[in-house]
Amino acid sequence: MAKSNYITRAGWNALDQELKYLWKEERPKVTQAVSDAAALGDRSENAEYIYGKRRLREIDRRVRFLMKRLEVLQIVDYHPRQEGKVFFGAWVGLETEDGELKQYRIVGCDEFDPAKNWISVDSPVARALIGKTLDDEVSVNTPSGKITYFINRIWYEK
């Protein structure tokens, strides 16, 4: 399954800040450290040199990824027409048949964070919720079986 190219403005800004930090701050520091370590002589047994080169490759890989990803991402901003329905960027309050309450925010795959209850728009739960309204019943097939949710709240960060 291909991942979507949607992202919130805050998510895009965070990725852009990471790219700028890696390119303008982290990479020059590591490059200088590698240069200093190389000046010490034998590079084959120089841990600082070996680690620094490895870290440079990691930074360069992440910078390339971020540059390509930021080019294709589409920022989705809140619009008043979204009120009352679940769309990208929505916070959704759910209740299970057992009365358990959950809330999720639907975000792009580049910014999902289970610790914050942010789920990817590509996840089964988010796909089931998109387009639904308050008091709708939503069934989601999960690895542990079918779960039914009732939507009891929808809101957006403006």
RAWO-V11196 format. One record per residue. N is the residue number from 1. RES is the residue in one small letter. SS is DSSP state (~ for helix, > for strand, _ for the rest). BURIAL is b if it has 16 or more other ideal C-beta (glycine too) atoms within 10 Angstrom, else e. Layout:
n = [N/N]
res = [RES/RES]
ss = [SS/SS]
burial = [BURIAL/BURIAL]
This chain:
n = [1/2/3/4/5/6/7/8/9/10/11/12/13/14/15/16/17/18/19/20/21/22/23/24/25/26/27/28/29/30/31/32/33/34/35/36/37/38/39/40/41/42/43/44/45/46/47/48/49/50/51/52/53/54/55/56/57/58/59/60/61/62/63/64/65/66/67/68/69/70/71/72/73/74/75/76/77/78/79/80/81/82/83/84/85/86/87/88/89/90/91/92/93/94/95/96/97/98/99/100/101/102/103/104/105/106/107/108/109/110/111/112/113/114/115/116/117/118/119/120/121/122/123/124/125/126/127/128/129/130/131/132/133/134/135/136/137/138/139/140/141/142/143/144/145/146/147/148/149/150/151/152/153/154/155/156/157/158]
res = [m/a/k/s/n/y/i/t/r/a/g/w/n/a/l/d/q/e/l/k/y/l/w/k/e/e/r/p/k/v/t/q/a/v/s/d/a/a/a/l/g/d/r/s/e/n/a/e/y/i/y/g/k/r/r/l/r/e/i/d/r/r/v/r/f/l/m/k/r/l/e/v/l/q/i/v/d/y/h/p/r/q/e/g/k/v/f/f/g/a/w/v/g/l/e/t/e/d/g/e/l/k/q/y/r/i/v/g/c/d/e/f/d/p/a/k/n/w/i/s/v/d/s/p/v/a/r/a/l/i/g/k/t/l/d/d/e/v/s/v/n/t/p/s/g/k/i/t/y/f/i/n/r/i/w/y/e/k]
ss = [_/_/_/_/_/>/>/_/~/~/~/~/~/~/~/~/~/~/~/~/~/~/~/~/~/~/~/~/~/~/~/~/~/~/~/~/~/~/_/_/_/_/_/_/_/_/~/~/~/~/~/~/~/~/~/~/~/~/~/~/~/~/~/~/~/~/~/~/~/~/~/~/_/>/>/_/_/_/_/~/~/~/_/_/>/_/_/_/_/>/>/>/>/>/>/>/_/_/_/_/>/>/>/>/>/>/>/_/_/_/_/_/>/~/~/~/_/>/>/>/_/_/_/~/~/~/~/~/~/_/_/_/>/_/_/_/>/>/>/>/>/>/_/_/>/>/>/>/>/>/>/>/>/>/>/>/_/_]
burial = [e/e/e/b/e/b/b/b/e/e/b/b/e/e/b/e/e/e/b/e/e/b/b/e/e/b/b/e/e/b/e/e/b/b/e/e/b/e/e/e/e/e/e/e/e/b/e/e/b/e/e/b/b/e/b/b/e/e/b/e/e/b/b/e/e/b/e/e/e/e/e/e/b/e/e/b/e/b/e/e/e/b/e/e/b/b/b/b/b/b/b/b/b/b/e/e/e/e/e/e/e/e/e/b/b/b/b/b/b/b/b/b/e/e/e/e/e/b/b/b/b/b/e/e/b/b/e/b/b/e/e/b/e/e/e/b/e/b/e/b/e/e/e/e/e/e/b/e/b/e/b/e/e/b/e/b/e/e]
